[in-house]
Amino acid sequence: MFLSGNDVAKSLKNVNEKQIQPAGVDLTVDKIWKINDAGELDFSNDNRKIPAGEEMPFTAPVHLEPGAYIVRYGQEISIPDDCIGIVLPRSSLMRMGATLISALWDPGYLGRGKGLLHIMNVHGVVLHPNARIGQLIFIKGRPRDTYDGAYLNEV
């Protein structure tokens, strides 16, 4: 069962009425980073290395060339203990030749999540501060445990 946009909005900070949709809430872009290094991943996370990034100025519209960028959402998010969170790209973003990729958000996650913005349009995309790029939906269920990983309370 999914929750309505009004119900999802109760678990977020920094949301206005324009962001509330029938089945979720639009997430905005707060910060953007270029990825400047290789990452590393293994089974145990002992060797996990998140690549270095260069934060881009984002107080005015920015033209993003084709490539991959990390974006931080403008909303503080608290996933209820009986839900999972999924972020999907807004259809307008896809129609521009870009998409937003996000991992599953576990029950109990709390923080300002990040996503991967992939721009495939050879002409790039212009983003304005606080642009709405993704929609967060909650699916209600009965989890075994809540999130207790490295990204809990991320900023």
For each residue, the residues with C-beta under 8 A, 3 or more apart:
1: 139 140 141
2: 23 24 137 138 139 140
3: 7 8 83 137 138 139 140
4: 7 8 22 23
5: 8 9 20 21 22 23 24 25
6: 9 10 20
7: 3 4 10 11 138
8: 3 4 5 11 12 20 24 25 136 137 138
9: 5 6 12 15 19 20 25
10: 6 7
11: 7 8 77 78 79 80 138
12: 8 9 15 25 75 76 77 78 136
13: 75 76
14: 74 75 76
15: 9 12 19 20 25 75
16: 19
17: 20
18: 26 132
19: 9 15 16 25 26 27 28 132
20: 5 6 8 9 15 17 25 26
21: 5 24 25 26 135
22: 4 5
23: 2 4 5 135 137
24: 2 5 8 21 88 135 136 137 138
25: 5 8 9 12 15 19 20 21 75 135 136
26: 18 19 20 21 90 132 133 134 135 136
27: 19 73 74 75 87 113 132 133 134 135 136
28: 19 73 74 75 130 131 132 133
29: 32 58 71 72 73 74 117 127 129 130 131 133
30: 58 71 72 73 74 112 130
31: 55 58 71 72
32: 29 55 56 58 62 64 69 70 71 72 117 127
33: 53 54 55 56 69 70 71
34: 53 54 56 67 69
35: 51 52 53 68 69 70
36: 51 52 53 54
37: 51 52 53
38: 49 51
39: 49 50 51
40: 47 48 49
41: 45 47 48 49
42: 45 46 47 48
43:
44: 47
45: 41 42 48 150
46: 42
47: 40 41 42 44
48: 40 41 42 45 150
49: 38 39 40 41
50: 39
51: 35 36 37 38 39
52: 35 36 37
53: 33 34 35 36 37 70
54: 33 34 36
55: 31 32 33
56: 32 33 34 62 69
57: 60 62
58: 29 30 31 32 62 127 129
59: 129
60: 57 129
61: 126 127 128 129
62: 32 56 57 58 126 127
63: 124 125 126
64: 32 67 69 117 119 124 125 126 127
65: 119 124
66: 119 120 121 122 124
67: 34 64 118 119
68: 35 116 117 118 119
69: 32 33 34 35 56 64 116 117 118 119
70: 32 33 35 53 114 115 116 117
71: 29 30 31 32 33 100 114 115 116 117 133
72: 29 30 31 32 112 113 114
73: 27 28 29 30 77 112 113 114 115 134
74: 14 27 28 29 30 112 130
75: 12 13 14 15 25 27 28 112 136
76: 12 13 14 110 111 112
77: 11 12 73 85 105 109 110 111 112 113 136
78: 11 12 109 110
79: 11 83 84 85 105 106 107 108 109 110 138 147
80: 11 83 107 138 140
81: 107 108 143 146
82: 107 140 141 142 143
83: 3 79 80 107 138 139 140 141
84: 79 104 105 106 107 138 139 141 143
85: 77 79 104 105 109 136 137 138
86: 102 104 105 136 137 139
87: 27 100 102 105 113 115 134 135 136 137
88: 24 100 134 135 137
89: 93 94 98 99 100 133 134 135
90: 26 93 94 100 132 133 134 135
91: 94 95
92: 95 96
93: 89 90 96 98 99 100 125 133 134
94: 89 90 91 97 98 99
95: 91 92
96: 92 93 121 125
97: 94 119 120 121 122 123 125
98: 89 93 94 117 118 119 120 121 125
99: 89 93 94 117 118 120
100: 71 87 88 89 90 93 115 116 117 118 133 134
101: 115 116 118
102: 86 87 105 113 115 116 134
103:
104: 84 85 86
105: 77 79 84 85 86 87 102 109 113 147
106: 79 84 109 143 146 147 149
107: 79 80 81 82 83 84 143 145 146 147
108: 79 81 145 146 147 148 152
109: 77 78 79 85 105 106 113 147 151 152
110: 76 77 78 79 152 153
111: 76 77 151 152 153 154 155
112: 30 72 73 74 75 76 77 154 155
113: 27 72 73 77 87 102 105 109 154
114: 70 71 72 73 154
115: 70 71 73 87 100 101 102 133 134
116: 68 69 70 71 100 101 102
117: 29 32 64 68 69 70 71 98 99 100 133
118: 67 68 69 98 99 100 101
119: 64 65 66 67 68 69 97 98 124 125
120: 66 97 98 99
121: 66 96 97 98 124 125
122: 66 97
123: 97
124: 63 64 65 66 119 121
125: 63 64 93 96 97 98 119 121
126: 61 62 63 64
127: 29 32 58 61 62 64 131 133
128: 61 131
129: 29 58 59 60 61
130: 28 29 30 74
131: 28 29 127 128
132: 18 19 26 27 28 90
133: 26 27 28 29 71 89 90 93 100 115 117 127
134: 26 27 73 87 88 89 90 93 100 102 115
135: 21 23 24 25 26 27 87 88 89 90
136: 8 12 24 25 26 27 75 77 85 86 87
137: 2 3 8 23 24 85 86 87 88
138: 2 3 7 8 11 24 79 80 83 84 85
139: 1 2 3 83 84 86
140: 1 2 3 80 82 83
141: 1 82 83 84
142: 82
143: 81 82 84 106 107 146
144:
145: 107 108 148
146: 81 106 107 108 143
147: 79 105 106 107 108 109 152
148: 108 145 152
149: 106 152
150: 45 48
151: 109 111 154
152: 108 109 110 111 147 148 149
153: 110 111
154: 111 112 113 114 151
155: 111 112
